[in-house]
Amino acid sequence: MKIVAMAESMPTYYDVLQVERDATPERVRAAYRKLAQKYHPDKMPGNANAVRAMTAINAAYEVLSDAHRRAEHDLWIRRAERMTREVQPAPALPKDVWAYLHPAISWPWYLLFGTTVVAIGTVATAVYLTVMPARTAAAPAAQPCQPTITATARACQPRT
């Protein structure tokens, strides 16, 4: 006899009746009768475990003897198995700094950093130009020259 168990913490009705999942209805009935004779409360008077075992055996036989309910139980088992599959392990950590900084891997971070630098530079320039007065306004105004011709030198003298 082959006992098929999903996990120790989650027994199925197949485990209770100790039959395979593809067992025929005749095989399920034979297993039920064998376990019912073994664990019947009349054969074990005063044993609380016999009552519990017989309750579980009856519930398992009710489900596995009905084709529709058995199909639902099989679906439940498949879903539970899918949920308990091992999760893929996380990728290993990079061995060096270049693995983190490689442009082919970290291009979004490069893009974010570049955009941030340009934005900060633009804001800083705008603040600087707003706060600092214009250089032409701060310097004294240039006086236009009036040429004067003298015998000794030709020079531009500011107007007075």
Sequence and secondary structure as in RCSB ss.txt:
>XXXX:A:sequence
MKIVAMAESMPTYYDVLQVERDATPERVRAAYRKLAQKYHPDKMPGNANAVRAMTAINAAYEVLSDAHRRAEHDL
WIRRAERMTREVQPAPALPKDVWAYLHPAISWPWYLLFGTTVVAIGTVATAVYLTVMPARTAAAPAAQPCQPTIT
ATARACQPRT
>XXXX:A:secstr
     SBTTB  HHHHHT  TT  HHHHHHHHHHHHHHH TTTSTT HHHHHHHHHHHHHHHHHHSHHHHHHHHH
HHHHHHHHTS         SSHHHHH HHHHHHHHHHHHHHHHHHHHHHHHHHHHHS  HHHHS     EEEEE 
SS EEEEE  
